[in-house]
Amino acid sequence: MKKLYSLFAAIICAASLSAQNMAVTIDGHSIANGSTYEKYYAEEELDDMDVYGLYPKFILTSKVNGNCDATLVSIDKADDVAFCFNGCEFLNAGNNYSFTHSGKVVRKGEEYDLGIHVQHDNKWTENYTRELNLTLVQKGETFTCKIILGVDPEKAAGINSVGSKKTVSFANNTLTFNIASAATVSLYSVTGTEVLKKDISTAGSISLSTLPKGVYIYKVNGASKTYTGKVVVK
């Protein structure tokens, strides 16, 4: 009987330890403890204060009342990451690219914006990524995750680059190709909508001048290779 009681107590203890009180979502997507989450944008956005950057919505909820300590670390030592959970601080060399908000009162069932942003005075047009480690501690429980934020129109559109792009070029709103076999060219908006599809021979060009100005992703499906890239119609 004593052994059974000890086993039962151990099972209850293990279940209570495995229960996760804190939960984090990013733009509505649930993030598992210990996981990595990537979020890519086609381009930087403007916030309410007309500041360019990346503004995902990080929301913390908890099943219990208690103070929460939140630590954010910039893995790539970037100084353009703002952490506005309990006050607002930028990660930089002065704080060794790591900052902890201590003692934030978190109440059961309420939502709290962790306030993790990338901000620039002027719009950055080139692709980039920011890698961050987030650690939350409440009542002895720890939640951790790795966050990757970036600007990459291809990844934002759900298209992964495969193969070399040297045989496909773009200039004067014209897509020019010289590949080993016949292929199909598809063109996508930054939201992933297909706006053009055309079968091509091994060499030639396609004018994109009739399309609205903006950023597009091309995908050329050949017999043995797939070529993708970003173009800007002006």
C-alpha positions as CSV (number, residue, x, y, z in Angstrom):
1,M,0.0,0.0,0.0
2,K,2.8,2.4,0.9
3,K,4.5,1.7,-2.5
4,L,1.2,2.4,-4.3
5,Y,0.8,5.6,-2.4
6,S,4.3,6.7,-3.3
7,L,3.8,5.9,-7.0
8,F,0.5,7.8,-7.0
9,A,2.1,10.8,-5.4
10,A,4.9,10.7,-7.9
11,I,2.5,10.6,-10.8
12,I,0.6,13.6,-9.5
13,C,3.8,15.5,-8.9
14,A,5.1,14.8,-12.4
15,A,1.7,15.9,-13.9
16,S,1.8,19.1,-12.0
17,L,5.4,19.8,-13.1
18,S,4.6,19.1,-16.7
19,A,1.6,21.5,-16.7
20,Q,2.5,24.8,-18.3
21,N,0.9,27.8,-16.7
22,M,2.4,30.4,-19.1
23,A,1.5,30.5,-22.8
24,V,2.9,32.7,-25.6
25,T,1.3,33.4,-28.9
26,I,2.9,35.3,-31.8
27,D,0.3,36.9,-34.2
28,G,-2.2,34.3,-32.9
29,H,0.1,31.3,-33.4
30,S,0.8,29.3,-30.2
31,I,4.5,28.9,-29.3
32,A,5.6,25.7,-27.6
33,N,8.0,25.9,-24.7
34,G,11.6,25.3,-25.9
35,S,10.7,25.8,-29.6
36,T,11.9,28.1,-32.4
37,Y,9.5,30.4,-34.2
38,E,10.2,32.2,-37.5
39,K,8.3,35.2,-38.8
40,Y,9.2,36.9,-42.1
41,Y,7.8,40.0,-43.7
42,A,7.8,41.1,-47.3
43,E,8.9,44.6,-46.2
44,E,9.1,46.8,-43.1
45,E,5.9,48.3,-41.8
46,L,5.0,51.7,-40.3
47,D,3.6,51.7,-36.7
48,D,1.2,54.3,-35.2
49,M,4.2,56.7,-34.6
50,D,5.3,56.4,-38.3
51,V,8.4,54.4,-37.3
52,Y,9.5,51.7,-39.7
53,G,10.2,48.1,-38.5
54,L,8.7,44.7,-37.7
55,Y,5.8,44.6,-35.3
56,P,4.6,41.1,-34.5
57,K,2.1,40.7,-31.7
58,F,3.7,38.7,-28.8
59,I,1.0,37.9,-26.2
60,L,1.7,36.3,-22.8
61,T,-1.1,34.7,-20.7
62,S,-0.9,32.7,-17.5
63,K,-3.2,30.4,-15.5
64,V,-2.0,31.8,-12.2
65,N,-1.4,35.2,-10.6
66,G,2.2,36.2,-9.9
67,N,5.1,38.4,-10.9
68,C,6.9,37.6,-14.1
69,D,10.6,38.2,-15.1
70,A,11.1,38.4,-18.8
71,T,14.6,38.3,-20.5
72,L,15.3,39.0,-24.1
73,V,18.7,38.4,-25.7
74,S,19.9,39.4,-29.2
75,I,21.9,36.5,-30.4
76,D,23.3,38.4,-33.4
77,K,24.0,41.5,-31.2
78,A,21.7,43.8,-33.2
79,D,21.0,47.2,-31.6
80,D,17.6,47.8,-33.3
81,V,15.5,45.5,-31.2
82,A,13.1,47.1,-28.7
83,F,11.8,45.2,-25.6
84,C,8.7,47.0,-24.2
85,F,7.2,44.6,-21.7
86,N,7.4,46.7,-18.6
87,G,8.8,50.0,-19.8
88,C,10.8,50.1,-23.1
89,E,14.4,49.3,-23.6
90,F,16.6,48.7,-26.7
91,L,19.1,45.9,-26.7
92,N,22.6,47.3,-27.3
93,A,26.2,47.1,-26.4
94,G,25.5,49.1,-23.2
95,N,23.3,46.2,-21.8
96,N,25.3,43.5,-23.5
97,Y,22.4,42.9,-25.9
98,S,20.3,41.5,-23.1
99,F,17.7,43.0,-20.9
100,T,15.4,41.7,-18.1
101,H,12.1,43.2,-17.1
102,S,11.7,42.1,-13.5
103,G,8.6,41.9,-11.3
104,K,5.9,42.5,-14.0
105,V,2.5,41.7,-12.3
106,V,0.8,39.1,-14.4
107,R,-2.8,38.2,-13.5
108,K,-4.6,34.9,-14.3
109,G,-6.3,34.9,-17.7
110,E,-5.3,38.4,-18.8
111,E,-3.3,39.2,-21.9
112,Y,0.1,41.0,-21.8
113,D,1.9,42.3,-24.9
114,L,5.6,41.4,-24.6
115,G,6.4,44.4,-26.9
116,I,9.2,42.8,-29.0
117,H,9.9,44.9,-32.1
118,V,12.5,45.8,-34.6
119,Q,12.6,49.5,-35.3
120,H,14.5,51.9,-37.7
121,D,14.4,55.6,-38.3
122,N,14.3,54.9,-42.0
123,K,12.9,52.0,-44.0
124,W,15.4,49.2,-44.6
125,T,14.9,47.8,-48.1
126,E,17.4,44.9,-48.0
127,N,16.7,41.5,-46.5
128,Y,17.7,40.9,-42.9
129,T,17.1,38.6,-39.9
130,R,17.2,39.1,-36.1
131,E,17.6,36.1,-33.8
132,L,16.4,36.4,-30.3
133,N,16.1,34.2,-27.2
134,L,13.1,34.9,-24.9
135,T,13.0,33.6,-21.3
136,L,10.0,34.0,-19.0
137,V,10.0,33.0,-15.3
138,Q,6.9,33.0,-13.1
139,K,6.6,31.3,-9.7
140,G,9.5,29.0,-10.4
141,E,8.2,28.0,-13.9
142,T,10.4,28.8,-16.9
143,F,9.2,29.3,-20.5
144,T,11.9,29.7,-23.3
145,C,11.8,30.1,-27.0
146,K,14.0,31.2,-29.9
147,I,12.5,33.9,-32.2
148,I,13.7,34.7,-35.7
149,L,12.3,37.9,-37.3
150,G,13.2,39.1,-40.7
151,V,12.5,40.8,-44.0
152,D,12.5,38.3,-46.9
153,P,9.8,38.5,-49.6
154,E,10.4,34.9,-50.8
155,K,10.0,33.4,-47.3
156,A,7.1,35.7,-46.5
157,A,5.4,34.4,-49.6
158,G,6.2,30.8,-48.6
159,I,8.6,30.2,-51.5
160,N,12.1,28.7,-50.8
161,S,14.9,29.4,-53.2
162,V,16.3,26.3,-54.9
163,G,19.2,26.2,-57.4
164,S,21.2,28.9,-59.0
165,K,19.7,32.2,-60.2
166,K,22.5,33.0,-62.6
167,T,20.5,32.0,-65.6
168,V,17.6,34.3,-64.8
169,S,18.0,38.1,-64.7
170,F,15.7,41.2,-64.4
171,A,16.2,44.7,-65.8
172,N,13.9,47.4,-67.1
173,N,10.8,45.5,-65.9
174,T,11.8,42.5,-68.0
175,L,12.5,39.0,-66.8
176,T,15.1,37.4,-69.0
177,F,16.0,33.7,-68.9
178,N,18.5,31.2,-70.4
179,I,18.0,27.8,-69.0
180,A,18.7,24.2,-70.1
181,S,15.1,23.1,-70.8
182,A,11.6,24.4,-71.4
183,A,9.9,25.6,-68.1
184,T,7.0,27.2,-66.5
185,V,7.3,30.7,-65.1
186,S,5.0,31.8,-62.2
187,L,5.0,35.2,-60.7
188,Y,3.6,35.9,-57.2
189,S,2.7,39.0,-55.2
190,V,4.3,39.4,-51.8
191,T,1.1,38.0,-50.3
192,G,1.6,34.8,-52.2
193,T,-1.1,35.4,-54.9
194,E,-0.2,34.1,-58.3
195,V,-0.4,37.0,-60.8
196,L,1.2,35.4,-63.9
197,K,1.9,32.0,-65.3
198,K,3.5,31.2,-68.6
199,D,5.3,28.4,-70.4
200,I,8.7,29.3,-71.8
201,S,11.4,27.8,-74.0
202,T,15.0,27.6,-73.0
203,A,15.7,31.3,-73.7
204,G,13.7,34.5,-74.0
205,S,12.1,37.2,-71.9
206,I,8.8,38.3,-70.3
207,S,7.8,42.0,-69.9
208,L,6.2,42.8,-66.5
209,S,5.5,46.4,-67.4
210,T,1.7,45.9,-67.3
211,L,1.8,44.8,-63.7
212,P,1.2,47.3,-60.8
213,K,4.4,48.7,-59.3
214,G,5.8,46.7,-56.4
215,V,7.7,43.6,-55.3
216,Y,7.1,40.2,-56.9
217,I,8.6,36.7,-56.5
218,Y,9.3,34.7,-59.7
219,K,9.5,30.9,-59.8
220,V,10.8,29.1,-62.9
221,N,10.2,25.4,-62.8
222,G,12.5,23.6,-65.3
223,A,13.0,20.0,-66.0
224,S,15.8,19.5,-63.5
225,K,16.0,22.8,-61.5
226,T,13.8,25.4,-60.0
227,Y,14.9,29.1,-59.9
228,T,13.4,31.7,-57.7
229,G,14.0,35.3,-57.0
230,K,12.7,38.8,-56.1
231,V,12.0,41.5,-58.6
232,V,10.8,45.1,-58.2
233,V,8.5,46.4,-61.0
234,K,8.9,50.2,-61.3
